[in-house]
Amino acid sequence: MKMLSWPRTSPRRAAKVALLAFASLAATACGDDSTAPGGPIHSVEVLVLPYGTPTTNLRRAITLQLLAVPINGDSNFVDIPITWASSDNARATVDANGVVTTVAGGDVTITASAGGQTGEFDLNIQYPVGTVALSAPPASIRQEGTTTLTPTLTGTDGVTAVGRTVTWSSNNTGVATVSSAGVVTGVADGTATITATSEGVSASRDITVSGVPLVATITATPASPFKGIGQTQQMTATARSAAGNTVAGVTFTWASNNANASVSATGLVTCNAVGDATITATSDNGAGTSVSGNTVATCATLMTSGAGVTAPTVAPATAYYYAIQVPANSTSLTVTGSGGTGDGDIYIFAPGVVPSAINTGLSSAAFSNATASSAASGNDESITRSGANAPAAGTWRIAVFAWGGAPAVTGFNVTATVVTPP
């Protein structure tokens, strides 16, 4: 059975009537006289199965099950024939079993007659949508920008229609798309017509998309450049939208946080002193908010192949960096260390490999990601890369690390030799 709601009666009264009806039906099934004493029919109560279903703003073309309960003077249910009728069959019909079918919008009363008494049940049925109106869009939205169009539906009765289904479409999804909730998203510059439709009635708005997406992130590359003193590195910056797409035409401002490395207005980094410097690229996001991205440039003493250098004092559990250029087709790279005091270890890193954070545990390697290392007790250290492990072309990092379990390293001589066939 289908469902509706209570008629003109209180919930407590309706519940009592329902219980009375079902209890009396059960008694009748057990053989009791269906016309129990109490005189003629006093009233006819009409209710819905099950109790609690709304009776207003009903959809058209649905069915509802009503129940009529004739009650005599003793408040007993009397099982006698029921005659059903609708006040307007053009809006809702009812069959001999109390099944109502909604047809068209408006108010209608269903009556149930028995024993000379009549009970009524009021229904309110939706009118079809007569008009659809859409909120005015902004002048334009950016690519990847959004705006929400709000539909207002009015029934043919002039009353706001609620609970209706609205479908959305865009005539040019290459310019703008629209979600099932009316959220329009810009895709590319141009104009798209967005349409909302309900029950065959439509309204449209033109949406103009203009301008690149807002900048969400900036990436400075190359990541962690490593250069010798006096060397330069050209940096580039890439602006991306929240969706990860590259944003073109962005102007960047470059800055360095200290004198170890300087950076020009075009992103050219120059190493000035041994140490790190944070290089930052900044731009406007397109709506007046600054967005930045940075990388850390490491500057080191540039070594010449075969020429030894003496490291400055290196405090325990810290490192001092060198760099050496390895030409293409080089067959070997040898780095040695000797002399001085303390316990100096050597770590080397292939081009592009950024040293991990120093591990200061006395029994652990200082750098977990070194390409090769020499961590002998004392200051006699040697590393060779040749044969199958011949060094790749580029700038190699060399770290002199002072073991944390010994005094500072002083007077430590380091030599890097690259062999490149003529």
MOUR-V774629 format. One record per helix or strand of 2 or more residues. SS is the DSSP state (h for helix, s for strand). FROM is the first residue (numbers start at 1). LEN is the number of residues. If there is no record, write none. Layout:
ss->{SS | SS}
from->{FROM | FROM}
len->{LEN | LEN}
//
This chain:
ss->{h | s | s | s | s | s | s | s | s | s | s | s | s | s | s | s | s | s | s | s | s | s | s | s | s | s | s | s | s | s | s | h | s | s | s}
from->{11 | 41 | 63 | 83 | 92 | 99 | 106 | 117 | 129 | 146 | 151 | 167 | 176 | 183 | 190 | 201 | 217 | 226 | 232 | 236 | 253 | 261 | 268 | 275 | 290 | 309 | 319 | 330 | 344 | 372 | 381 | 387 | 394 | 409 | 413}
len->{19 | 8 | 10 | 4 | 3 | 4 | 9 | 9 | 6 | 3 | 5 | 4 | 3 | 4 | 9 | 9 | 5 | 3 | 3 | 5 | 4 | 3 | 4 | 10 | 13 | 2 | 8 | 9 | 6 | 3 | 6 | 3 | 9 | 2 | 8}
//
